[in-house]
Amino acid sequence: MEEKNKEEKKIPFWEEAYQNLGDVAFSSKPNATLREFEHLFHKQSAVLEAGCGEGQNVLYLARQGYSDIDAFDLSENGIAKLKRLCGIQGVELHAFVADLTKYRFERKYDVVMSFGTLHFVEKEDWKAFIRHAKENTSQGGIHIMQIFTDAVPASEDIAPFAVGLAKDGEIRELYRDWEILQFKSYVFEDEHPNVPRHLHASNKIVARKFKI
Ligand SMILES: C[S@@+](CC[C@H](N)C(=O)[O-])C[C@H]1O[C@@H](n2cnc3c(N)ncnc32)[C@H](O)[C@@H]1O
């Protein structure tokens, strides 16, 4: 029975790349929106990335001199790889394994970001995470969130895991009491080894907490 359960347990495709130092799961470059809005941060900004994977975004910030970075992911392989990459690149950040559905904020952040991760938990869980993240963001702090929507059906590579696809525009509603610096709704083509070319529908939001 245990054997059967093991067989049935699906493993997401990125885990293989997380296990190999020489492979790149998604991109070795930081997210373009992070680059676009980085001018709003300062080097002492307290930064949190949820679902950082192998960490290309936080590694980039650490290389730029950001000194207060927390980054977590559910994947032990992803975090182990990120820690090794920190050593290789000679940078320091706090990387740890955590589940965003159970994550409890213990401090405030100036920047909270998440790319391509929130839709892998149930909708009520990613909404609760964003609510808690907003409460634990300093005045003037920035969120950058990217989530897949159901405007296009989940592709076969992620369908078993994409349990919390957003409705188009749903994430923007969660930020109606913040200043929206950017909101984008778009469809893009994607490709991974052993998976045919496919489409994802996505929302991306950059929002700033008002100063009182
Ligand atoms: C498509 S990958 C994106 C990784 C990274 N953000 C990037 O842009 O390269 C999705 C990530 O979400 C992580 N993830 C899935 N469920 C999670 C959860 N409940 N808590 C934290 N991370 C989770 C996966 O382990 C994976 O690293």
The ligand as an SDF file (V2000), in Angstrom:
LIG
                    3D

 27 29  0  0  0  0  0  0  0  0999 V2000
    6.8300   27.3910  -10.7550 C   0  0  0  0  0  0  0  0  0  0  0  0
    7.8930   27.3350   -9.3600 S   0  0  0  0  0  0  0  0  0  0  0  0
    8.4280   29.0450   -9.2820 C   0  0  0  0  0  0  0  0  0  0  0  0
    9.6950   29.2030   -8.4940 C   0  0  0  0  0  0  0  0  0  0  0  0
   10.2670   30.6180   -8.4350 C   0  0  0  0  0  0  0  0  0  0  0  0
    9.3330   31.5480   -7.8310 N   0  0  0  0  0  0  0  0  0  0  0  0
   10.6490   31.0950   -9.8140 C   0  0  0  0  0  0  0  0  0  0  0  0
   10.0330   32.0480  -10.2970 O   0  0  0  0  0  0  0  0  0  0  0  0
   11.5530   30.5130  -10.4010 O   0  0  0  0  0  0  0  0  0  0  0  0
    6.7650   27.2170   -8.0310 C   0  0  0  0  0  0  0  0  0  0  0  0
    7.4260   27.1030   -6.6830 C   0  0  0  0  0  0  0  0  0  0  0  0
    6.4140   27.1260   -5.6730 O   0  0  0  0  0  0  0  0  0  0  0  0
    6.8480   26.2770   -4.6340 C   0  0  0  0  0  0  0  0  0  0  0  0
    5.6860   25.9320   -3.7960 N   0  0  0  0  0  0  0  0  0  0  0  0
    4.6150   25.1890   -4.1430 C   0  0  0  0  0  0  0  0  0  0  0  0
    3.7650   25.0990   -3.1060 N   0  0  0  0  0  0  0  0  0  0  0  0
    4.3090   25.8210   -2.0890 C   0  0  0  0  0  0  0  0  0  0  0  0
    3.9150   26.1000   -0.7550 C   0  0  0  0  0  0  0  0  0  0  0  0
    2.7880   25.5940   -0.2530 N   0  0  0  0  0  0  0  0  0  0  0  0
    4.7210   26.8510    0.0290 N   0  0  0  0  0  0  0  0  0  0  0  0
    5.8850   27.3560   -0.4730 C   0  0  0  0  0  0  0  0  0  0  0  0
    6.3150   27.1270   -1.7380 N   0  0  0  0  0  0  0  0  0  0  0  0
    5.5390   26.3660   -2.5350 C   0  0  0  0  0  0  0  0  0  0  0  0
    7.4420   25.1000   -5.3810 C   0  0  0  0  0  0  0  0  0  0  0  0
    8.2490   24.2840   -4.5660 O   0  0  0  0  0  0  0  0  0  0  0  0
    8.1990   25.8120   -6.4830 C   0  0  0  0  0  0  0  0  0  0  0  0
    9.5150   26.1030   -6.1060 O   0  0  0  0  0  0  0  0  0  0  0  0
  1  2  1  0
  2  3  1  0
  2 10  1  0
  3  4  1  0
  4  5  1  0
  5  6  1  0
  5  7  1  0
  7  8  2  0
  7  9  1  0
 10 11  1  0
 11 12  1  0
 11 26  1  0
 12 13  1  0
 13 14  1  0
 13 24  1  0
 14 15  1  0
 14 23  1  0
 15 16  2  0
 16 17  1  0
 17 18  1  0
 17 23  2  0
 18 19  1  0
 18 20  2  0
 20 21  1  0
 21 22  2  0
 22 23  1  0
 24 25  1  0
 24 26  1  0
 26 27  1  0
M  CHG  2   2   1   9  -1
M  END
$$$$
